[in-house]
Structure formats: C-alpha cells, structure tokens
C-alpha cells in the first residue's frame, strides 16, 4: 500500500469518527466518556496523517 493510499484510508476513518462524535453528541443520553474516547482516537489518526504527509513530502 502506498503512503498516499494509507493517508486516504486514515482520512476516511477520521471522517467516520467525526460523524460518530456528532451523532453521539446529538443524542439526549450522550455518553461523554465514549465521546472523549472517540475524540482521542480522532486526534491519534490526525497525528498519523500529519506524520505520513510530512514523510511523503520529504521523500519528494
């Protein structure tokens, strides 16, 4: 798998997590612990995307 493909997959996963967060926050019985976990995962993915993007740019 190329770096660009990996970044693309991570970007899609990041978007899916954002949708889950929004859906959970809209719920009247929102689980704030679960929302926090999702936000942490979203941040980890964003950091991976940044690292991969930087390494891809330095390779060119």
N, C-alpha and C positions, 0 to 999 in steps of 0.2 A: 504494500500500500504506500502510495506516495504521501509526502508530507501535506500536500495540498488536499488530498482526499481525506486525510486524518483531520485536518483543520475543518474541513467541510462537515464531517461527521460530528465533531465536537461542537461546532456552531449550531447544528440542528438539535443536538442534545441540550445545549444551553437554552435554545428557544423553547423546547418542550418543557424544561424545568420552569422557565418563566411562566408558561401557561398554567402549570400545576400550581405555582405560587399564587397566581391571580385567582384561580378557581377556589383555592383553599381560603384565601382572604375574603372572598365574596360569600363564603358560607357563614351562616349565622352561628354555627358551632365550630368556628375555625380553631384548629389545633396549632397553637403558636409555637409549640416545640417542633412539630413537623415542619412548619413554615421556616423556622430557623435552620433546621437540617437541610431543607431544600436550598435555602439561600447560601449556606456554606458550600454545598455541592456545586451550585451555580458559580460561585466565586472560584473554586478549585478548577473548574472547567475553563473559566475565563483566563486564569493564570496559565493553564496548559496551552490554550490558544495563543496567548501572547508569546510564550516561550518558543513555540513551534514557528510562529510567524517571524520572530526575530532570527531564529536559526535559518529559516528559509531565505530571508533577505540577505543574511551574511554569506550564504552559500553562493549567491549570485553575484 
